[in-house]
Amino acid sequence: MSGELERERLFIRPEQWYSNQGISTLFSTRVEAIYPAEKQVITESGDNIAYEKLLLCTGSSPHTLPAEIGGKLKGVYILRSIADVEAMQPEFQAGRKLLIIGGGYIGLETAAVARKLGLKVIVLEMAKRILQRVAARETSDFFRQLHRSHGVDIRESTQMTRFTEQAGRVNGAELASGEKLEADLVLVGIGGTPNTSLAEQAGLDCENGIAVNETCQTSNPDIYAAGDCTSFVRNGQRIRLESVQNAADQGNLVARVLAGEQVSYQALPWFWSDQYDCKLQIAGLNIGYDQTVRRAGSKPDSQSIWYYRENRLIAVDAMNEPMAYAMGRKIIGAGLHPSQAQIADPNVDLKSLVN
């Protein structure tokens, strides 16, 4: 979106790499159905592709807003693929007004890029605070202040009722309060849904995604799944992770399993987000946390938030604190549980907690 990377650098591999590795590809090809009994995949054009083992990496699709409230108007965008970026990028012109629906990572990262390019930005979040679903209050507070310091107008506990338009193009929004906002373009970033239609058609078990076991095997022993489309059990709870790291780790695992290795998915989740000059790095999962501890950063614009559940350390958010992230990841990965007092004390060297 910022124009800092060439398009080709966004690809995982250049197209020629696949043929060089003996991998056959069918791009721009839609799968219509899977027939597990026959071990066949049927494409939209009617071609039959036989398989011995099948891997589903169907990802997820972003939520959209209904046409009845203007969700299909010109100038209303979602952000998922390179094509979405290329459609939206020409609209990013200095002085224009961008309205963002949703205060999650997609919305906030886009807000940061837009402000760098000189757009005026308003973020609407229906929940009480930005990042409420994924982060503690302290992390939300940090990023709210960061964005406001860069001129972003963040509105929390705010509901949009409909977009307004002129000649079929969005030109603003009406809020539940009755207030009307002007906008030249809109980004909708309100989460996504796993793409499970093929799995469901094939009779596979689905539960907030394609249900897989510790080897990413589905309810059919010859079909595997990896990435955003999957749900798996971690710490006794079935979860779904939308992250680059999870997709890469699960894909790598399936390749090893199909090559005959006896391995299971045990990777420690980690995530990141770049906003302005701030790098947020997250290790672990904060699901079910009941306590948080703030550790002061080494610089005025840095800090880390440590999550505990029943006095057990489960995750850390590190903002411009790479050492806190690295040590937190090691501590959690080793199954260690330093006290909250140790974490909060800036005189305690985090490295000492993993020795």
Backbone hydrogen bonds, N-H to C=O, Kabsch-Sander energy under -0.5 kcal/mol:
donor,donor_aa,acceptor,acceptor_aa,energy
9,R,6,E,-1.1
10,L,7,R,-1.9
11,F,8,E,-0.9
17,W,14,P,-1.4
18,Y,14,P,-0.6
18,Y,15,E,-0.9
19,S,15,E,-0.8
20,N,16,Q,-2.0
21,Q,17,W,-1.3
22,G,19,S,-1.4
23,I,18,Y,-3.0
24,S,22,G,-0.6
29,T,26,L,-0.6
32,E,42,I,-2.8
33,A,42,I,-1.8
35,Y,40,Q,-3.0
39,K,35,Y,-1.2
40,Q,35,Y,-1.7
41,V,49,I,-2.6
42,I,33,A,-3.0
43,T,41,V,-0.5
43,T,47,D,-2.4
44,E,30,R,-2.9
46,G,43,T,-1.9
49,I,41,V,-2.8
50,A,48,N,-0.5
51,Y,39,K,-2.0
54,L,222,D,-2.4
56,L,224,Y,-2.8
57,C,55,L,-0.6
61,S,193,T,-2.8
63,H,191,G,-3.0
69,I,66,P,-1.4
70,G,67,A,-1.7
71,G,66,P,-2.3
73,L,70,G,-1.6
74,K,168,G,-2.0
76,V,73,L,-1.5
77,Y,75,G,-0.6
77,Y,186,V,-2.9
85,V,81,S,-1.8
86,E,82,I,-2.7
87,A,83,A,-1.9
88,M,84,D,-1.8
89,Q,85,V,-3.0
91,E,88,M,-1.8
92,F,89,Q,-1.8
93,Q,91,E,-2.0
95,G,118,G,-2.7
96,R,93,Q,-2.0
98,L,96,R,-0.6
98,L,120,K,-3.3
99,L,97,K,-0.5
99,L,185,L,-2.3
100,I,98,L,-0.5
100,I,122,I,-3.1
101,I,99,L,-0.5
101,I,187,L,-3.0
102,G,100,I,-0.7
102,G,124,L,-3.2
104,G,189,G,-0.5
108,L,104,G,-2.6
109,E,105,Y,-2.8
110,T,106,I,-2.0
111,A,107,G,-2.2
112,A,108,L,-2.0
113,V,109,E,-1.9
114,A,110,T,-2.8
115,R,111,A,-2.4
116,K,112,A,-1.9
117,L,113,V,-1.5
118,G,115,R,-1.3
119,L,114,A,-2.7
120,K,96,R,-3.0
122,I,98,L,-2.2
123,V,153,D,-2.7
124,L,100,I,-3.1
124,L,122,I,-0.5
125,E,123,V,-0.5
125,E,155,R,-2.9
131,L,103,G,-1.8
132,Q,129,R,-1.2
134,V,131,L,-0.8
135,A,131,L,-2.1
140,S,136,A,-2.2
141,D,137,R,-2.9
142,F,138,E,-1.9
143,F,139,T,-2.1
144,R,140,S,-2.5
145,Q,141,D,-2.2
146,L,142,F,-2.1
147,H,143,F,-2.4
148,R,144,R,-2.4
149,S,145,Q,-2.1
150,H,146,L,-0.6
150,H,147,H,-0.9
151,G,148,R,-1.5
152,V,147,H,-2.4
153,D,121,V,-2.5
154,I,152,V,-0.9
155,R,123,V,-3.2
155,R,153,D,-0.5
156,E,154,I,-0.6
157,S,127,A,-3.1
158,T,125,E,-2.4
161,T,174,E,-2.7
162,R,174,E,-1.4
163,F,69,I,-3.2
164,T,172,G,-2.2
166,Q,169,R,-2.5
169,R,166,Q,-1.3
170,V,74,K,-2.7
171,N,164,T,-2.3
172,G,164,T,-1.0
173,A,181,L,-2.1
174,E,162,R,-3.1
175,L,179,E,-2.9
176,A,159,Q,-2.9
178,G,175,L,-2.0
181,L,173,A,-3.1
183,A,171,N,-1.6
184,D,97,K,-2.7
185,L,97,K,-1.6
186,V,75,G,-2.9
187,L,99,L,-2.4
188,V,77,Y,-3.0
189,G,101,I,-2.9
189,G,187,L,-0.7
193,T,61,S,-2.8
195,N,59,G,-2.6
196,T,194,P,-1.3
200,E,196,T,-2.9
201,Q,197,S,-2.5
202,A,198,L,-1.9
203,G,200,E,-1.4
204,L,199,A,-2.7
207,E,209,G,-2.8
210,I,229,C,-3.5
211,A,205,D,-1.7
211,A,209,G,-0.6
212,V,231,S,-2.4
213,N,217,Q,-1.9
216,C,213,N,-2.0
218,T,220,N,-0.5
218,T,223,I,-2.7
223,I,220,N,-2.0
224,Y,54,L,-3.5
225,A,216,C,-2.1
226,A,56,L,-2.2
230,T,227,G,-2.1
231,S,210,I,-2.1
232,F,239,I,-2.5
234,R,237,Q,-3.0
237,Q,234,R,-1.5
239,I,232,F,-3.3
243,S,241,L,-0.8
247,A,243,S,-2.0
248,A,244,V,-2.6
249,D,245,Q,-2.8
250,Q,246,N,-2.6
251,G,247,A,-2.2
252,N,248,A,-2.4
253,L,249,D,-2.3
254,V,250,Q,-2.5
255,A,251,G,-2.0
256,R,252,N,-1.9
257,V,253,L,-2.6
258,L,254,V,-2.9
259,A,255,A,-1.1
260,G,257,V,-1.7
261,E,256,R,-2.5
263,V,261,E,-1.1
265,Y,214,E,-3.4
266,Q,264,S,-0.8
271,F,282,I,-2.2
273,S,280,L,-2.2
275,Q,273,S,-0.6
275,Q,278,C,-2.5
278,C,275,Q,-2.4
280,L,273,S,-3.1
280,L,278,C,-0.6
281,Q,279,K,-0.5
281,Q,318,A,-2.6
282,I,271,F,-2.5
283,A,316,V,-2.1
284,G,269,P,-3.1
285,L,314,I,-1.1
289,Y,286,N,-1.9
290,D,308,Y,-2.8
291,Q,308,Y,-1.7
293,V,306,W,-2.1
295,R,293,V,-0.5
295,R,304,S,-3.0
296,A,294,R,-0.5
297,G,302,S,-1.1
302,S,299,K,-1.6
303,Q,319,M,-1.6
304,S,295,R,-1.9
305,I,317,D,-2.7
306,W,293,V,-2.9
307,Y,315,A,-2.8
308,Y,291,Q,-2.9
309,R,312,R,-2.4
312,R,309,R,-1.3
314,I,307,Y,-2.6
315,A,307,Y,-1.1
316,V,283,A,-2.2
317,D,305,I,-2.9
318,A,281,Q,-3.0
318,A,316,V,-0.5
319,M,303,Q,-3.0
319,M,317,D,-0.5
320,N,279,K,-2.6
320,N,318,A,-0.7
325,Y,321,E,-2.0
326,A,322,P,-2.7
327,M,323,M,-2.8
328,G,324,A,-2.5
329,R,325,Y,-2.7
330,K,326,A,-1.8
331,I,327,M,-2.9
332,I,328,G,-2.7
333,G,329,R,-2.4
334,A,330,K,-1.8
335,G,332,I,-1.4
336,L,331,I,-2.3
343,I,339,S,-1.9
344,A,340,Q,-2.4
345,D,341,A,-1.4
348,V,345,D,-1.8
349,D,347,N,-0.6
352,S,349,D,-1.3
353,L,350,L,-1.3
354,V,351,K,-1.3
355,N,352,S,-0.7
